[in-house]
Amino acid sequence: DAQKSELGHRYKELGEDHFKALALVTFSQY
């Protein structure tokens, strides 16, 4: 269970980085 929580936390951080990069690319186009 602890391993799953760790994985979820890591995935969330990865998602946030992904989202930030995506937002940056999107905003740079305007």
PDB file of N, CA, C and O in Angstrom:
ATOM      1  N   ASP A   1       0.828  -1.197   0.000  1.00  0.00           N
ATOM      2  CA  ASP A   1       0.000   0.000   0.000  1.00  0.00           C
ATOM      3  C   ASP A   1       0.868   1.255   0.000  1.00  0.00           C
ATOM      4  O   ASP A   1       0.571   2.232  -0.688  1.00  0.00           O
ATOM      5  N   ALA A   2       1.939   1.210   0.779  1.00  0.00           N
ATOM      6  CA  ALA A   2       2.846   2.360   0.853  1.00  0.00           C
ATOM      7  C   ALA A   2       3.519   2.575  -0.502  1.00  0.00           C
ATOM      8  O   ALA A   2       3.767   3.708  -0.916  1.00  0.00           O
ATOM      9  N   GLN A   3       3.807   1.471  -1.180  1.00  0.00           N
ATOM     10  CA  GLN A   3       4.453   1.560  -2.488  1.00  0.00           C
ATOM     11  C   GLN A   3       3.499   2.213  -3.486  1.00  0.00           C
ATOM     12  O   GLN A   3       3.914   3.017  -4.321  1.00  0.00           O
ATOM     13  N   LYS A   4       2.226   1.862  -3.391  1.00  0.00           N
ATOM     14  CA  LYS A   4       1.232   2.431  -4.297  1.00  0.00           C
ATOM     15  C   LYS A   4       1.103   3.934  -4.068  1.00  0.00           C
ATOM     16  O   LYS A   4       0.968   4.714  -5.010  1.00  0.00           O
ATOM     17  N   SER A   5       1.148   4.322  -2.792  1.00  0.00           N
ATOM     18  CA  SER A   5       1.041   5.740  -2.453  1.00  0.00           C
ATOM     19  C   SER A   5       2.241   6.502  -3.011  1.00  0.00           C
ATOM     20  O   SER A   5       2.104   7.609  -3.530  1.00  0.00           O
ATOM     21  N   GLU A   6       3.413   5.891  -2.895  1.00  0.00           N
ATOM     22  CA  GLU A   6       4.642   6.509  -3.418  1.00  0.00           C
ATOM     23  C   GLU A   6       4.534   6.672  -4.929  1.00  0.00           C
ATOM     24  O   GLU A   6       4.911   7.705  -5.482  1.00  0.00           O
ATOM     25  N   LEU A   7       4.020   5.650  -5.582  1.00  0.00           N
ATOM     26  CA  LEU A   7       3.877   5.681  -7.035  1.00  0.00           C
ATOM     27  C   LEU A   7       2.890   6.775  -7.444  1.00  0.00           C
ATOM     28  O   LEU A   7       3.121   7.514  -8.401  1.00  0.00           O
ATOM     29  N   GLY A   8       1.787   6.861  -6.701  1.00  0.00           N
ATOM     30  CA  GLY A   8       0.783   7.873  -7.002  1.00  0.00           C
ATOM     31  C   GLY A   8       1.355   9.276  -6.850  1.00  0.00           C
ATOM     32  O   GLY A   8       1.092  10.154  -7.671  1.00  0.00           O
ATOM     33  N   HIS A   9       2.142   9.482  -5.792  1.00  0.00           N
ATOM     34  CA  HIS A   9       2.755  10.786  -5.548  1.00  0.00           C
ATOM     35  C   HIS A   9       3.718  11.136  -6.679  1.00  0.00           C
ATOM     36  O   HIS A   9       3.752  12.273  -7.151  1.00  0.00           O
ATOM     37  N   ARG A  10       4.490  10.156  -7.103  1.00  0.00           N
ATOM     38  CA  ARG A  10       5.458  10.369  -8.177  1.00  0.00           C
ATOM     39  C   ARG A  10       4.726  10.694  -9.475  1.00  0.00           C
ATOM     40  O   ARG A  10       5.141  11.573 -10.232  1.00  0.00           O
ATOM     41  N   TYR A  11       3.629   9.974  -9.723  1.00  0.00           N
ATOM     42  CA  TYR A  11       2.854  10.185 -10.947  1.00  0.00           C
ATOM     43  C   TYR A  11       2.247  11.586 -10.955  1.00  0.00           C
ATOM     44  O   TYR A  11       2.186  12.251 -11.989  1.00  0.00           O
ATOM     45  N   LYS A  12       1.795  12.019  -9.761  1.00  0.00           N
ATOM     46  CA  LYS A  12       1.191  13.348  -9.650  1.00  0.00           C
ATOM     47  C   LYS A  12       2.227  14.421  -9.959  1.00  0.00           C
ATOM     48  O   LYS A  12       1.941  15.384 -10.671  1.00  0.00           O
ATOM     49  N   GLU A  13       3.433  14.252  -9.420  1.00  0.00           N
ATOM     50  CA  GLU A  13       4.502  15.227  -9.674  1.00  0.00           C
ATOM     51  C   GLU A  13       4.831  15.263 -11.161  1.00  0.00           C
ATOM     52  O   GLU A  13       5.033  16.329 -11.742  1.00  0.00           O
ATOM     53  N   LEU A  14       4.880  14.076 -11.764  1.00  0.00           N
ATOM     54  CA  LEU A  14       5.184  13.980 -13.188  1.00  0.00           C
ATOM     55  C   LEU A  14       4.101  14.680 -13.992  1.00  0.00           C
ATOM     56  O   LEU A  14       4.383  15.388 -14.959  1.00  0.00           O
ATOM     57  N   GLY A  15       2.858  14.472 -13.577  1.00  0.00           N
ATOM     58  CA  GLY A  15       1.732  15.097 -14.266  1.00  0.00           C
ATOM     59  C   GLY A  15       1.801  16.611 -14.175  1.00  0.00           C
ATOM     60  O   GLY A  15       1.517  17.315 -15.144  1.00  0.00           O
ATOM     61  N   GLU A  16       2.183  17.110 -12.999  1.00  0.00           N
ATOM     62  CA  GLU A  16       2.276  18.559 -12.814  1.00  0.00           C
ATOM     63  C   GLU A  16       3.348  19.137 -13.726  1.00  0.00           C
ATOM     64  O   GLU A  16       3.150  20.188 -14.336  1.00  0.00           O
ATOM     65  N   ASP A  17       4.478  18.455 -13.818  1.00  0.00           N
ATOM     66  CA  ASP A  17       5.561  18.910 -14.696  1.00  0.00           C
ATOM     67  C   ASP A  17       5.080  18.908 -16.142  1.00  0.00           C
ATOM     68  O   ASP A  17       5.352  19.833 -16.907  1.00  0.00           O
ATOM     69  N   HIS A  18       4.359  17.847 -16.497  1.00  0.00           N
ATOM     70  CA  HIS A  18       3.824  17.718 -17.848  1.00  0.00           C
ATOM     71  C   HIS A  18       2.886  18.880 -18.151  1.00  0.00           C
ATOM     72  O   HIS A  18       2.941  19.493 -19.217  1.00  0.00           O
ATOM     73  N   PHE A  19       2.018  19.163 -17.173  1.00  0.00           N
ATOM     74  CA  PHE A  19       1.028  20.222 -17.347  1.00  0.00           C
ATOM     75  C   PHE A  19       1.703  21.580 -17.500  1.00  0.00           C
ATOM     76  O   PHE A  19       1.307  22.392 -18.336  1.00  0.00           O
ATOM     77  N   LYS A  20       2.727  21.814 -16.684  1.00  0.00           N
ATOM     78  CA  LYS A  20       3.456  23.094 -16.747  1.00  0.00           C
ATOM     79  C   LYS A  20       4.115  23.260 -18.111  1.00  0.00           C
ATOM     80  O   LYS A  20       4.053  24.332 -18.713  1.00  0.00           O
ATOM     81  N   ALA A  21       4.742  22.200 -18.590  1.00  0.00           N
ATOM     82  CA  ALA A  21       5.415  22.256 -19.889  1.00  0.00           C
ATOM     83  C   ALA A  21       4.393  22.488 -20.991  1.00  0.00           C
ATOM     84  O   ALA A  21       4.624  23.273 -21.910  1.00  0.00           O
ATOM     85  N   LEU A  22       3.260  21.798 -20.892  1.00  0.00           N
ATOM     86  CA  LEU A  22       2.214  21.929 -21.902  1.00  0.00           C
ATOM     87  C   LEU A  22       1.672  23.356 -21.914  1.00  0.00           C
ATOM     88  O   LEU A  22       1.455  23.941 -22.976  1.00  0.00           O
ATOM     89  N   ALA A  23       1.455  23.907 -20.718  1.00  0.00           N
ATOM     90  CA  ALA A  23       0.941  25.275 -20.609  1.00  0.00           C
ATOM     91  C   ALA A  23       1.945  26.259 -21.196  1.00  0.00           C
ATOM     92  O   ALA A  23       1.566  27.210 -21.880  1.00  0.00           O
ATOM     93  N   LEU A  24       3.215  26.028 -20.928  1.00  0.00           N
ATOM     94  CA  LEU A  24       4.266  26.908 -21.439  1.00  0.00           C
ATOM     95  C   LEU A  24       4.264  26.909 -22.961  1.00  0.00           C
ATOM     96  O   LEU A  24       4.334  27.966 -23.589  1.00  0.00           O
ATOM     97  N   VAL A  25       4.183  25.728 -23.544  1.00  0.00           N
ATOM     98  CA  VAL A  25       4.179  25.611 -25.008  1.00  0.00           C
ATOM     99  C   VAL A  25       2.941  26.287 -25.583  1.00  0.00           C
ATOM    100  O   VAL A  25       3.012  26.994 -26.588  1.00  0.00           O
ATOM    101  N   THR A  26       1.809  26.059 -24.929  1.00  0.00           N
ATOM    102  CA  THR A  26       0.553  26.635 -25.420  1.00  0.00           C
ATOM    103  C   THR A  26       0.592  28.154 -25.365  1.00  0.00           C
ATOM    104  O   THR A  26       0.192  28.823 -26.317  1.00  0.00           O
ATOM    105  N   PHE A  27       1.077  28.703 -24.246  1.00  0.00           N
ATOM    106  CA  PHE A  27       1.097  30.153 -24.079  1.00  0.00           C
ATOM    107  C   PHE A  27       2.132  30.801 -24.996  1.00  0.00           C
ATOM    108  O   PHE A  27       1.959  31.943 -25.421  1.00  0.00           O
ATOM    109  N   SER A  28       3.196  30.080 -25.299  1.00  0.00           N
ATOM    110  CA  SER A  28       4.259  30.659 -26.127  1.00  0.00           C
ATOM    111  C   SER A  28       3.796  30.798 -27.574  1.00  0.00           C
ATOM    112  O   SER A  28       4.406  31.529 -28.354  1.00  0.00           O
ATOM    113  N   GLN A  29       2.723  30.098 -27.934  1.00  0.00           N
ATOM    114  CA  GLN A  29       2.230  30.160 -29.313  1.00  0.00           C
ATOM    115  C   GLN A  29       1.411  31.426 -29.549  1.00  0.00           C
ATOM    116  O   GLN A  29       1.277  31.868 -30.690  1.00  0.00           O
ATOM    117  N   TYR A  30       0.862  32.014 -28.487  1.00  0.00           N
ATOM    118  CA  TYR A  30       0.012  33.197 -28.642  1.00  0.00           C
ATOM    119  C   TYR A  30       0.819  34.482 -28.663  1.00  0.00           C
ATOM    120  O   TYR A  30       0.250  35.566 -28.788  1.00  0.00           O
TER     121      TYR A  30
END
